[in-house]
Amino acid sequence: MSSPASAPSHAAVDRVAAALAAQGLEPEIVWFDDAVTTAQLAADALGVEVGQIANSLVFTLDDEPILVLTSGAHRVDTEWLGSELGGVIRRASKETVKAATGQVIGGVAPLGHPAPVRTIVDTDLAAHPVVWAAAGHAKTVFPTTFDDLVRITGGTPRAVEPARESAAESA
C-alpha cells in the first residue's frame, strides 16, 4: 500500500477526492500495489471483514443507470430488488458504467460522477463502524461510515436481498 505522499495520481481518483472534500470529508485514499478486484481481496489487503467492503455495482433499472452500494458479504438479488423498486434491474454494460460514473468497472466510487446517479445503499453496511469504498480506480479505496455513505451519495438505505429467516424462525 502507498502512503499519501508517495501515492500515484489518477484523474478519476482526484475527482473522487475533490467530491469527498466538497462533502466535508478528507479520508486517506489508500492505494494498493495491485488491483483488488473482489471484495474478499480488498478485505484481505485491509485486514477487515468482507462485509465492510462497499461494492459499487452499476445496474440499469428500466434502462436508467442505478448504483447499488452493497456489502461484500453477499450479492444483490436483482430480481427481488427490481420488483421492490418497481422495475427490471439488469447488469449495466461497461460503456453504461463509464458514461454514468466517469469510472471503469472495478474502481467505481460512490461519488465523483459527471452527474448524480440514483443510489441504493445496502443497510447491511450499517452493521460496521467503518466501511471501505472504491475511490475511482481498481487500486484505491477510502474509509467512511454508513451514515456518511448515505449522505454523500444522496442514496436510499434499503435491503438489496429479501430478509433471510433465522434458524429459530424456520424451526
C-alpha positions as CSV (number, residue, x, y, z in Angstrom):
1,M,0.0,0.0,0.0
2,S,1.1,3.5,-0.7
3,S,1.3,6.4,1.8
4,P,-0.4,9.7,0.7
5,A,2.9,11.4,0.0
6,S,4.0,8.6,-2.4
7,A,0.6,7.8,-3.8
8,P,0.2,8.0,-7.6
9,S,-2.2,10.4,-9.2
10,H,-5.2,9.5,-11.4
11,A,-7.9,11.8,-12.8
12,A,-10.8,9.7,-11.5
13,V,-9.3,9.4,-8.1
14,D,-8.6,13.1,-8.0
15,R,-12.3,13.7,-8.8
16,V,-13.4,11.4,-6.0
17,A,-11.1,13.2,-3.5
18,A,-12.5,16.6,-4.6
19,A,-16.1,15.3,-4.3
20,L,-15.3,14.0,-0.8
21,A,-13.8,17.3,0.2
22,A,-16.8,19.1,-1.1
23,Q,-18.9,17.0,1.2
24,G,-16.6,17.9,4.2
25,L,-14.7,14.6,4.2
26,E,-11.0,14.1,3.7
27,P,-10.3,10.5,4.3
28,E,-7.0,9.0,3.4
29,I,-7.3,7.3,0.0
30,V,-5.4,4.0,0.2
31,W,-3.5,2.9,-3.0
32,F,-2.8,-0.8,-3.3
33,D,0.2,-2.2,-5.2
34,D,-2.2,-4.4,-7.2
35,A,-5.8,-4.1,-8.2
36,V,-8.2,-5.5,-5.7
37,T,-10.9,-6.9,-8.0
38,T,-13.1,-8.7,-5.4
39,A,-14.5,-7.7,-2.0
40,Q,-12.5,-10.5,-0.4
41,L,-9.2,-9.4,-1.9
42,A,-9.9,-5.8,-0.7
43,A,-10.8,-7.1,2.8
44,D,-7.7,-9.3,3.0
45,A,-5.5,-6.4,1.9
46,L,-7.0,-4.1,4.5
47,G,-7.3,-6.7,7.3
48,V,-11.0,-6.2,7.7
49,E,-14.2,-8.3,7.4
50,V,-15.5,-8.7,3.8
51,G,-18.8,-7.2,5.0
52,Q,-17.1,-3.9,5.5
53,I,-16.4,-3.6,1.8
54,A,-19.0,-1.5,-0.1
55,N,-19.1,-2.9,-3.6
56,S,-20.2,-0.3,-6.1
57,L,-22.3,-2.1,-8.7
58,V,-23.9,-0.3,-11.6
59,F,-27.1,-1.7,-13.0
60,T,-29.9,-0.3,-15.1
61,L,-33.4,0.0,-13.8
62,D,-35.7,0.1,-16.8
63,D,-32.7,1.3,-18.8
64,E,-31.7,4.1,-16.4
65,P,-28.3,3.7,-14.5
66,I,-28.6,2.9,-10.8
67,L,-25.7,2.5,-8.4
68,V,-26.1,-0.2,-5.7
69,L,-23.6,0.0,-2.9
70,T,-23.7,-3.4,-1.3
71,S,-21.9,-5.2,1.4
72,G,-19.2,-7.5,0.1
73,A,-20.6,-10.3,2.3
74,H,-23.5,-11.0,-0.1
75,R,-24.9,-10.4,-3.6
76,V,-27.7,-8.2,-4.8
77,D,-30.8,-10.1,-5.6
78,T,-31.6,-8.2,-8.8
79,E,-34.9,-9.8,-9.5
80,W,-36.2,-9.1,-5.9
81,L,-34.7,-5.5,-5.8
82,G,-36.1,-4.7,-9.2
83,S,-39.5,-5.8,-8.1
84,E,-39.2,-3.7,-4.9
85,L,-38.2,-0.7,-6.9
86,G,-41.0,-1.2,-9.4
87,G,-38.9,-2.2,-12.5
88,V,-36.5,-4.5,-14.0
89,I,-32.8,-4.5,-13.0
90,R,-30.1,-5.6,-15.4
91,R,-26.3,-5.5,-15.2
92,A,-25.0,-2.4,-16.9
93,S,-22.6,-2.6,-19.8
94,K,-19.1,-1.3,-19.3
95,E,-20.0,1.6,-21.6
96,T,-23.0,2.5,-19.4
97,V,-20.9,2.3,-16.3
98,K,-18.3,4.6,-17.8
99,A,-20.9,7.1,-19.1
100,A,-22.8,7.2,-15.8
101,T,-19.9,7.3,-13.4
102,G,-16.8,8.5,-15.4
103,Q,-15.1,5.5,-13.9
104,V,-14.4,1.9,-15.1
105,I,-15.7,-1.3,-13.6
106,G,-13.5,-2.4,-10.7
107,G,-12.9,1.1,-9.4
108,V,-16.3,2.7,-9.4
109,A,-16.6,5.1,-6.4
110,P,-19.9,6.1,-4.7
111,L,-19.3,9.7,-5.9
112,G,-17.2,11.8,-8.2
113,H,-19.6,11.1,-11.1
114,P,-20.3,13.5,-14.0
115,A,-23.9,13.8,-12.8
116,P,-25.9,12.3,-9.9
117,V,-26.7,8.6,-10.2
118,R,-29.7,7.2,-8.3
119,T,-28.1,5.2,-5.5
120,I,-29.2,2.4,-3.2
121,V,-27.1,1.8,-0.1
122,D,-27.3,-1.7,1.4
123,T,-28.5,-1.5,5.0
124,D,-26.2,-4.4,5.9
125,L,-23.3,-1.9,5.7
126,A,-24.7,-0.2,8.8
127,A,-23.5,-3.1,11.0
128,H,-19.9,-1.9,10.6
129,P,-18.5,1.3,12.2
130,V,-16.1,1.7,9.2
131,V,-16.8,0.7,5.6
132,W,-14.4,0.9,2.7
133,A,-15.4,2.0,-0.8
134,A,-13.6,2.3,-4.1
135,A,-12.0,5.7,-4.8
136,G,-12.2,5.8,-8.6
137,H,-9.6,3.2,-9.5
138,A,-9.3,-0.5,-9.0
139,K,-6.2,0.0,-6.8
140,T,-7.9,2.5,-4.5
141,V,-10.3,2.6,-1.5
142,F,-11.3,5.0,1.2
143,P,-12.8,4.6,4.7
144,T,-16.1,6.0,5.6
145,T,-19.2,5.3,7.7
146,F,-22.6,4.0,6.6
147,D,-24.2,7.3,7.5
148,D,-21.7,9.3,5.5
149,L,-22.1,7.0,2.6
150,V,-25.8,7.6,2.5
151,R,-25.3,11.4,3.0
152,I,-22.6,11.9,0.3
153,T,-24.4,9.8,-2.3
154,G,-27.9,11.1,-1.5
155,G,-28.6,7.4,-1.5
156,T,-31.6,5.5,-0.2
157,P,-30.8,2.9,2.5
158,R,-32.5,-0.4,1.9
159,A,-32.0,-4.1,1.8
160,V,-30.7,-5.5,-1.5
161,E,-32.0,-9.0,-1.0
162,P,-35.0,-10.4,0.8
163,A,-34.7,-11.0,4.6
164,R,-33.4,-14.4,5.5
165,E,-35.3,-16.4,8.0
166,S,-33.2,-17.3,11.0
167,A,-32.9,-20.9,12.1
168,A,-35.2,-20.1,15.1
169,E,-37.9,-18.6,12.8
170,S,-37.9,-21.5,10.4
171,A,-38.0,-24.2,13.1
